[in-house]
Amino acid sequence: MNHDAANDSERALRHLLEQVVAETRETGDRTGCHTLSARVLEALAAVPRHRFVPPDLLEWAYADRPLPIGRGQTISQPFIVALMTELLDLRPDAVVLEIGTGSGYQTAVLARLARQVYSVERIPALATAAARRLEELGFINVEIRADDGAQGWEEHAPFDGIMVTAAADETPPALVRQLKPGGRLVIPVGLPQRTQDLRLLHKDENGVVHDRSVLPVVFVPLIRDHE
């Protein structure tokens, strides 16, 4: 990237962060999240979103909107990335499971906040491309595999946080089981091609799961092996 392009990207990123902060504030009464932590904002600022979008969409890389990445999948709107990340409330020593690697953008944001990220992507070509992209960017605390995300990643459970970036008709029971007591799970629930309900599940220290609605969203559907 040349000097002028780098400056343009920096300006676009600053504008994007201002938009994300404003939208967080405006939706705070609905989501329960009025502000973003410094850690989440720093992670968003540090991840070069233009590295995760197709070349023909580079001009939209820092727009606060989802973008297609091929194979019927999308890179999420930055505000939603920020909100879902904030809701997980990750500590630096956290081990996180992500369902739906996609381009790897959300993965990268999580990797800057957690000790380790395990990410499952159902489409092998996307999993391979995301792993290569994250390696090129220097992320060494991410492991990706192509598999049915609804089954989680049992051998690395329990997880401090689980993020699902595709909509399911219900929260997969395997993911709830793999959530550590005290952990949080964020998932869009609802039918494809319709508005879904972003939900936050918190498993208390006694293993009781508390579930609340956060915000209406639209995500691509979670692809399962039986579909």
Secondary structure, 3 states (H helix, E strand, C coil): CCHHHHHHHHHHHHHHHHHHHHHHHHCHHHHCCCCCCHHHHHHHHHCCHHHHCCHHHHHHCCCCCCEEEECCEEECCHHHHHHHHHHHCCCCCCEEEEECCCCCHHHHHHHCCCCEEEEEECCHHHHHHHHHHHHHCCCCCEEEEECCHHHCCHHHCCEEEEEECCEECCCCHHHHHCEEEEEEEEEEECCCCCCEEEEEEEECCCCCEEEEEEEEECCCECCCCCC
